[in-house]
């Protein structure tokens, strides 16, 4: 009974099956659309996903931003400075999951951490996990794929961040950071700096406004692509390219994600449509991870602060990790 209760809550609050049914009923009763047509399938997918994602996104950004007021950049740096070795990498990766910065906004934070003297591997663990895993993306993943896949995604993202940062430490890549990164003033954490509850709520509301303005077009584009895939592209065609039985599907998905620049919120609708067409979960995860961690804009920004050898090492480690994750999920782990 307890399991059924939580499944009911999941259907109502996360998957919003009532919303899907409502959209379908309106399309049929108000617009007299035939449920068996391709346009109905695509339009239903588009309207339902756009409304659901923006409802969940606004709520989750508010909650995660409120939590973030307790983990400012300075405070996060202060916490990280207390740990050493692989433990520091683990803490860096974990802190990245509760400080929801995108891949591009993480670069200035990387500069601040490095300038403060934190080990380069720790800053890269944070740099990998911050855009890859956060509260909003986890709940949105759960709303589409279920909690099992969402939690596995979190675990994989953290492991990838820890391994990536640890390897960069082992390779002693500190000397490949640009000189200007290590120069300049260090902002210290002000003792006794406490926000009021009203200030925290205002910050959270402002973050909702700012982030939704920044990502709405990527969400719309992502849902539109997902709707086209869902309604118009035959499953046989997609499986001929990205089917889980194709050895190259993970490689294609990973490299297809790199030119894109979108938050995970924009990639989720595409991932959802691909899974519904029978694409393996490993292939989909590889695509999502490539978009969020290796997009061309974030690589260009990173190039401004590190030298080529460190940049190539970072891209190689993360790329190999993403591809391995894809193949492991497609051929070893059965969801």
C-alpha positions, -999 to 999 in steps of 0.1 A, spaced: 0 0 0 29 24 8 44 17 -26 11 23 -43 7 56 -24 41 69 -35 35 58 -71 2 78 -70 21 109 -56 47 104 -84 20 102 -111 2 133 -97 31 156 -87 60 146 -110 47 128 -141 15 149 -140 -5 122 -158 -36 143 -151 -21 171 -171 -14 148 -200 -50 136 -199 -63 172 -197 -42 182 -228 -55 153 -248 -91 159 -238 -88 196 -248 -73 187 -282 -101 163 -288 -131 181 -274 -122 217 -283 -102 213 -315 -118 180 -327 -84 164 -333 -81 127 -342 -60 109 -316 -46 86 -343 -29 113 -363 8 122 -362 1 159 -355 -20 150 -325 8 129 -311 34 156 -316 12 185 -304 1 166 -273 37 158 -264 47 194 -270 20 211 -249 22 186 -221 60 187 -218 63 225 -220 37 231 -192 51 202 -170 87 213 -173 80 249 -166 59 241 -135 85 217 -121 114 239 -132 100 271 -114 93 252 -82 126 233 -81 147 264 -90 130 282 -61 138 254 -37 173 248 -48 181 285 -49 168 289 -14 191 260 -3 219 277 -23 218 307 0 234 286 26 261 275 1 275 307 -15 306 305 -37 327 318 -8 312 293 17 316 264 -7 352 273 -12 356 276 26 342 241 30 363 225 2 395 240 17 391 217 48 395 185 29 425 168 12 431 140 -13 403 120 -29 381 130 0 383 166 -12 373 154 -47 343 136 -33 332 167 -13 338 189 -44 316 167 -65 289 165 -39 289 203 -34 286 207 -72 253 188 -70 238 214 -45 251 245 -62 232 246 -95 256 264 -119 255 257 -156 287 247 -174 295 283 -185 287 300 -152 309 274 -135 340 289 -151 342 321 -130 337 299 -99 366 277 -111 388 308 -113 378 318 -78 385 283 -63 419 280 -81 429 315 -71 421 306 -35 446 278 -36 423 248 -39 438 217 -56 432 217 -93 416 182 -92 390 194 -66 380 224 -87 376 201 -117 354 177 -97 332 206 -89 333 219 -125 321 185 -138 294 178 -113 279 213 -110 262 215 -145 257 177 -146 237 170 -114 214 192 -93 181 190 -75 160 203 -104 175 180 -130 172 149 -107 135 155 -100 128 163 -137 146 131 -146 124 112 -121 93 128 -136 101 113 -170 122 81 -164 114 72 -128 134 75 -96 156 45 -103 172 60 -134 173 94 -118 193 82 -88 216 61 -110 222 92 -131 232 111 -99 255 83 -88 271 81 -122 276 119 -124 292 121 -90 315 91 -98 325 107 -131 333 140 -114 354 123 -87 374 102 -111 379 131 -135 392 154 -108 413 127 -92 430 119 -125 438 155 -132 454 157 -97 474 125 -104 486 140 -137 497 171 -118 481 196 -142 484 227 -120 511 242 -142 487 243 -172 464 268 -156 467 303 -172 488 327 -151 461 354 -147 439 328 -129 463 326 -100 466 364 -97 442 389 -82 425 395 -49 408 367 -31 373 374 -17 371 360 18 340 347 35 326 374 57 321 362 93 286 366 106 271 373 72 236 359 76 207 365 53 172 370 66 144 346 56 129 374 35 162 379 17 165 342 10 130 341 -5 137 371 -26 169 356 -39 151 324 -47 124 343 -66 149 363 -85 168 331 -94 136 316 -108 130 347 -129 166 349 -141 171 312 -149 137 307 -166 145 338 -188 179 322 -196 167 287 -204 131 290 -217 142 290 -254 163 259 -249 134 242 -232 110 252 -261 136 240 -287 142 208 -268 105 200 -265 99 209 -301 127 185 -313 113 159 -289 78 164 -303 90 160 -339 109 128 -329 79 115 -310 53 121 -336 70 121 -370 102 101 -370 95 63 -372 109 42 -345 125 18 -370 145 47 -385 158 59 -351 166 23 -340 186 19 -373 209 47 -361 207 48 -323 192 14 -314 208 -3 -283 220 -31 -306 242 -7 -326 277 -7 -313 283 29 -324 250 44 -310 267 57 -279 295 73 -299 270 90 -322 249 103 -293 279 116 -274 294 135 -303 260 148 -314 256 164 -280 288 183 -280 278 210 -306 247 218 -286 245 243 -258 216 238 -235 209 231 -199 198 196 -190 162 210 -190 164 214 -227 178 180 -234 153 160 -212 124 163 -237 147 150 -265 159 122 -242 123 113 -234 113 111 -271 144 89 -279 136 65 -250 100 62 -262 113 53 -296 133 24 -281 168 40 -278 189 25 -251 191 44 -218 229 43 -220 228 61 -254 204 87 -240 226 93 -209 257 97 -231 238 124 -251 226 143 -220 260 142 -203 278 154 -235 254 184 -239 257 195 -202 295 191 -197 312 193 -231 292 219 -250 313 241 -274 305 274 -255 317 259 -222 349 245 -239 356 279 -254 353 296 -220 374 270 -203 401 275 -230 404 311 -218 416 299 -183 436 267 -189 463 258 -214 458 233 -242 472 203 -225 449 206 -195 419 214 -217 426 183 -239 431 161 -208 398 173 -193 379 167 -226 395 133 -230 387 121 -195 351 133 -195 345 120 -231 359 85 -223 339 85 -190 307 94 -208 312 68 -235 320 41 -209 288 50 -190 268 47 -222 281 13 -230 279 0 -195 242 9 -193 234 -4 -227 251 -38 -224 257 -46 -188 231 -28 -166 195 -38 -173 171 -10 -161 
